[in-house]
């Protein structure tokens, strides 16, 4: 498998800055996924257990690399294992967005007329709205938990998929090869899935990558205002929220490390998105 | 569009699994108490009647009663709104000013190290959670250096700015910076700016990346145009060419972005307000979530929506005014 990846990487690197952005972004993301996956075997301390003789708010030292939090838990261990929630929420929300946004965009814009207008208007109203505020309102109704967070994020980002797909379908629809397919009697479904969809996959990939970064930041935001996962689960967002109370005691290490992890994860996806959109739409960037 | 959104929020609160009254009172409520609360809030009427009640109420500025204490949601929102408005305006000014200055620098240093550093800055601001940046600023500029206060909107030891008082005539905007000037109190003005600075800087920094990127790419395009070369040929200084010739033309898309980014700004404002205990709409929503006060959440969400629509309308009008090619 490695032999098939490496030539791909070198082709990417030849594409210049855009290629490097994709590679660096992918490395960030992959490293965090691997770290989270193997964390149960590499954490020096139990991240969820409250120690019997806790060292509360200990400064970073050789014993506790990133110090300890207000319960005496090792911050390093919690950072290693705390990525799961963010990853789950972002993956799940992107899946929901893809499952709803892509077919909705395809059908509505291909059908045109009233369907397109009604769905378009609905999507535009969501799109124009402060996303986080809407996500907060939905999450407040649904309650806490990974699935509910993912759903409320998905509702906010479906319009981004819809808009990108719609604009592409509208221009592809007018091309002569679609007219030709119609003329030879291809079914609408065939035209949509075999003739149009493959052409818009690149744009969908770009939107999805950016969506990952947004989902992570939105998930962190929801957690911050108390709509995240229960405190017992190690989660960077939760640790950051918890750390705010400890700022006055000068415990910078409790927030800094989980915060940096969230940035790295979101940055990884942002870099990938940046590189991908530059590679796929070379006109957009200078 | 506001109507669609309003309808959606209305349905969202009522159709999603979980009856707001039951959720509010949690499990230990008696059926009688639940029925009584439903009646008091008008939630026992059929859905369409509730909807029209709500719409008509909205036209009168009535956003319903709070589930927590039956007080008027509209009034609570009205008193929290100026704080959010003030924060939003200052953050937008910081974001746009920073973005334009840095973006112009990047375009002048195109493809040099400075340009790359600025591009990385733009990407990083996009990936940083706004409340994390807020906490870092609190730690460094606030708690570390004691330059700025780290929370609240005004010094608790001093009376908040009153606005203009002439005899029995009273006028106040609720914006502390404006009110302190109206009161003629420079000390209060400086104090309100000090309290405003860290939250606005936090939110402004996070948003500035978008403006940097946009200014940079627009300036790169404009600097290549003939009229810029002509201006240079006439011997005008480089600063004059960049700022009063090229930037003027690159400015319009940036203005559009101000309108588009306003929604994102308000989302960020919710988190910034929570980080800095800034008593605006965002803090209001978060407080109400803890009380499970669904009528209040609904009201605040709708006010956010109306606010965004008004701003984007205003930006469109301003755009038409500034660009003579566009006529309404």
HADDOCK unambig.tbl for C-alpha pairs under 7 A between the chains (distance, minus, plus):
assign (segid A and resid 125 and name CA) (segid B and resid 1 and name CA) 5.71 0.50 0.50
assign (segid A and resid 125 and name CA) (segid B and resid 4 and name CA) 6.93 0.50 0.50
assign (segid A and resid 125 and name CA) (segid B and resid 5 and name CA) 6.03 0.50 0.50
assign (segid A and resid 128 and name CA) (segid B and resid 263 and name CA) 6.83 0.50 0.50
assign (segid A and resid 129 and name CA) (segid B and resid 263 and name CA) 5.90 0.50 0.50
assign (segid A and resid 129 and name CA) (segid B and resid 305 and name CA) 5.91 0.50 0.50
assign (segid A and resid 130 and name CA) (segid B and resid 263 and name CA) 4.25 0.50 0.50
assign (segid A and resid 130 and name CA) (segid B and resid 264 and name CA) 5.56 0.50 0.50
assign (segid A and resid 130 and name CA) (segid B and resid 266 and name CA) 6.21 0.50 0.50
assign (segid A and resid 130 and name CA) (segid B and resid 267 and name CA) 5.28 0.50 0.50
assign (segid A and resid 131 and name CA) (segid B and resid 264 and name CA) 6.99 0.50 0.50
assign (segid A and resid 131 and name CA) (segid B and resid 267 and name CA) 6.45 0.50 0.50
assign (segid A and resid 132 and name CA) (segid B and resid 267 and name CA) 4.90 0.50 0.50
assign (segid A and resid 133 and name CA) (segid B and resid 267 and name CA) 5.59 0.50 0.50
assign (segid A and resid 133 and name CA) (segid B and resid 301 and name CA) 6.68 0.50 0.50
assign (segid A and resid 137 and name CA) (segid B and resid 297 and name CA) 6.81 0.50 0.50
assign (segid A and resid 140 and name CA) (segid B and resid 289 and name CA) 6.39 0.50 0.50
assign (segid A and resid 141 and name CA) (segid B and resid 13 and name CA) 6.83 0.50 0.50
assign (segid A and resid 217 and name CA) (segid B and resid 129 and name CA) 5.90 0.50 0.50
assign (segid A and resid 221 and name CA) (segid B and resid 271 and name CA) 6.81 0.50 0.50
assign (segid A and resid 225 and name CA) (segid B and resid 286 and name CA) 6.34 0.50 0.50
assign (segid A and resid 247 and name CA) (segid B and resid 139 and name CA) 6.77 0.50 0.50
assign (segid A and resid 259 and name CA) (segid B and resid 132 and name CA) 6.24 0.50 0.50
assign (segid A and resid 263 and name CA) (segid B and resid 127 and name CA) 5.46 0.50 0.50
assign (segid A and resid 263 and name CA) (segid B and resid 128 and name CA) 5.23 0.50 0.50
assign (segid A and resid 266 and name CA) (segid B and resid 127 and name CA) 5.17 0.50 0.50
assign (segid A and resid 267 and name CA) (segid B and resid 124 and name CA) 6.63 0.50 0.50
assign (segid A and resid 267 and name CA) (segid B and resid 127 and name CA) 5.16 0.50 0.50
